[in-house]
Every structure is written in structure tokens, then in C-alpha cells.
């Protein structure tokens, strides 16, 4: 059977989609190639959040096609995911050698369409149409026992987004919110645990919006908290995480869940985007600086050691030096453990793309550098505070950079490296932190619980 190489761009949801596609193809008899040069099929699972991500995928495809003409003339190449959804037929018009373009609701059709292309039944396939129940069609996992994939797993609980932030293209590439049922999600999680998974991360564009129109509030608990409780009951599961939420979705029931559900890790990735109330309103975020700070205070009261992570955009249209100063001051006030900083990127058909006072690229670069410097300074101080402390880690497997070291993750989502062996993989263990690196902790192997 043919071999397939899948390259993924973008977020954890894209990673999960690629994993599911790979698992489906293996079940159909395909094998996974180690590189595009050795593959019969090359698929790029794409991202549209920023222009740079789209250009990277397009340039990669040009490179793949160029090599295929010389070395593998029969190679099938295709785009999957968000950019495929956004551009559709345009991609084949721009790159005529591309054979397959599949949108975000068609991942479960990949094997079927590849079979048709390889058999010569069709020359080109473009499918970006909406498909009912596609949110429940991706269930397969590739648990091959390598590193963290056999210890932790992503589970998609919903597709789409109804938030319509003015800078974001996701509602048009992923569609409207569509949630799976709680029993269906729990069944998938239970199956993963039976296969050795110890930690599950629940995925959604905005997970805190899960089933809010389908599942009524019960005993003061929203549908998402009801889901957390149901997953929490799975015997053998050690840890639960979720991403990405929205600050508006953190009701008191979710804050309280951190204090009363032992398996729910004390870690939260809460996208801020800006510390300026004026920009938050232009972005259509639905909260204020004061409400965000109030949420952080509540979370730290529920879990004093909680790890806090965020996303921030610099250079949004109309951002003044005062607006940017508000973002800097909020970062100082919160003390994030890490922040993913993005230079604003115009996305077609989004309101922000046509707003006045677009910030010059050079100023976006300069503000990105200043904010990154602040975030790194704060993070380094918080990492240094771990030196001498004992922490619990879930061992995921050997380090990618040094096979002699093993890597694990704390409950508050910090990576820890230590001198270990294969028998440690999948274990929950205590390690004493002896030093820090760049967003990494190093454990003392002398006190590892054996």
C-alpha cells in the first residue's frame, strides 16, 4: 500500500486532526513515511490564523511539487485544513500540480479520496462543503508508544467558533460551533485510558462554549463543567487539561472546579489579546481589563500554584503607545508563566482588515520585541522560583534533543528534564528541581522516586 507523509502547521487542533487522519490511513493499510521525499502521498495540514502560516505552507508545497516533478512524478499532493477551507479551488489554480484540497469538515474523507486519486478514478478533488456531524467523525488516535503520544492524548470535543473576534478568520474556516455529546466524549476518553493514556487534553476552539445551547445548566454547572466531571470519573485517568477557553467562559462553576476536581491540572491558557479596554472592544472580545484581572484573582484563590498562560496580539489596528503600555502593565500585574505573542496579521474578510490606522509593520516588530522581553523576564523569575522544590511530573518519554534524558510535565504545565530510562515512561513521579533552562526545569535524578 502507498506511504503518506503529513506535515502540520498551526494549533493543537490541527495536530489532533493530523493524528486522526494518520490513524485512519494506517487502518486502511497505508504506511507513514519519514519524509516527503520517500512518500507516495504528501499532505499539508494548514493554518490560516496568520499570513505567515499560509505562506509557509504554500512555499512548502511549491518545494514538494518541484521535487516530485524530478524524482516522484506519480506523487499525490494535497492541502488539508483551514487554508484549504478558506481558499479552496484557488489553491489548485495557483498550484496546478496539487491534487487534493479538503476543508475542515472533511478530514474523515481523506482515505476515501486518496483511494480514488491513486486508482485514477478522479484527477483533482476539492471539497470544502459543510458536513453534518463532522464534529463526531474524528475519533481515531495514533498511540504508537513513542514519547508523549502513548501517555497523553488530545480529544476534540467540538468544532467551530461563534465568537467572531474582529481579527480572526477561524469562524469562517472552522464554521459555527458544533459540540459532541458528553457520553460520546467520555467513551472515547475511556477507550484511550484502556490503551494506556494517563492524561487527556480536551480540545475546542473555545472549549468553555461546549454544548451551551444543547445541555442545560444543572445544579449551577454549565455543560463544560458537567463534561469535566464526567471525564473525571474515568478510572485510571490521572490528569485532565483543556484548551483553549475564553475569559468570558470562566464562570464561578469552572473556577471552583479547579479546587474540587483533583484530576483537573492547575494550569490555564487564557487568551488575553490586549490589556487595553479600547482595543478589547474593537476586537469584540467581550470583557474588560478589570474583569480579566478579577478572573485571575479568583483562579489563584482556587489554586494558588496555578500556571497561567496567554495569547497576546501586538499592533492591532489603531493600537497607540498608551494601548500598548496597558498591555505591558497588565502582564506585569498578572505575571504570566508564558505568553504567545503574535504580530497582528490582516486576514481577508475580517472586520479588522479594513479598520483605519493600520499599525506599520516596523512598529509591530518593535512592540513584539518589547513585550517578548518583558514576558521572558517575568517567566525566568517564576521558573527560578522552582529551584529546590519537589514537583510531581508525568513522564512522557525520551527528550527529542537528548535520548539519554527523559521529559515530563508538571501539573502546572512546565517541562522537566531528568536522567531516566524507559521504565519511567508513563509514571507519575516526584523530582527535585536543581536548575532551569529556557522555559525548562531540570530534575535531580538522585532523588527520583524509583
Secondary structure as GFF3:
##gff-version 3
##sequence-region A 1 450
A	DSSP	beta_strand	3	8	.	.	.	ID=ss1
A	DSSP	alpha_helix	12	27	.	.	.	ID=ss2
A	DSSP	beta_strand	31	32	.	.	.	ID=ss3
A	DSSP	three_ten_helix	36	38	.	.	.	ID=ss4
A	DSSP	beta_strand	41	46	.	.	.	ID=ss5
A	DSSP	alpha_helix	51	71	.	.	.	ID=ss6
A	DSSP	beta_strand	76	81	.	.	.	ID=ss7
A	DSSP	alpha_helix	82	87	.	.	.	ID=ss8
A	DSSP	alpha_helix	89	94	.	.	.	ID=ss9
A	DSSP	beta_strand	100	102	.	.	.	ID=ss10
A	DSSP	three_ten_helix	107	109	.	.	.	ID=ss11
A	DSSP	alpha_helix	110	118	.	.	.	ID=ss12
A	DSSP	beta_strand	125	127	.	.	.	ID=ss13
A	DSSP	three_ten_helix	134	136	.	.	.	ID=ss14
A	DSSP	three_ten_helix	147	150	.	.	.	ID=ss15
A	DSSP	beta_strand	152	156	.	.	.	ID=ss16
A	DSSP	beta_strand	158	159	.	.	.	ID=ss17
A	DSSP	alpha_helix	170	174	.	.	.	ID=ss18
A	DSSP	beta_strand	178	179	.	.	.	ID=ss19
A	DSSP	alpha_helix	182	194	.	.	.	ID=ss20
A	DSSP	beta_strand	199	203	.	.	.	ID=ss21
A	DSSP	three_ten_helix	207	209	.	.	.	ID=ss22
A	DSSP	alpha_helix	223	232	.	.	.	ID=ss23
A	DSSP	beta_strand	239	243	.	.	.	ID=ss24
A	DSSP	three_ten_helix	247	249	.	.	.	ID=ss25
A	DSSP	alpha_helix	252	260	.	.	.	ID=ss26
A	DSSP	beta_strand	267	269	.	.	.	ID=ss27
A	DSSP	alpha_helix	277	283	.	.	.	ID=ss28
A	DSSP	alpha_helix	289	302	.	.	.	ID=ss29
A	DSSP	beta_strand	307	314	.	.	.	ID=ss30
A	DSSP	alpha_helix	321	334	.	.	.	ID=ss31
A	DSSP	beta_strand	338	343	.	.	.	ID=ss32
A	DSSP	three_ten_helix	351	354	.	.	.	ID=ss33
A	DSSP	alpha_helix	361	384	.	.	.	ID=ss34
A	DSSP	beta_strand	390	398	.	.	.	ID=ss35
A	DSSP	beta_strand	405	410	.	.	.	ID=ss36
A	DSSP	beta_strand	415	419	.	.	.	ID=ss37
A	DSSP	three_ten_helix	422	424	.	.	.	ID=ss38
A	DSSP	beta_strand	428	437	.	.	.	ID=ss39
A	DSSP	beta_strand	440	444	.	.	.	ID=ss40
A	DSSP	three_ten_helix	445	447	.	.	.	ID=ss41
###
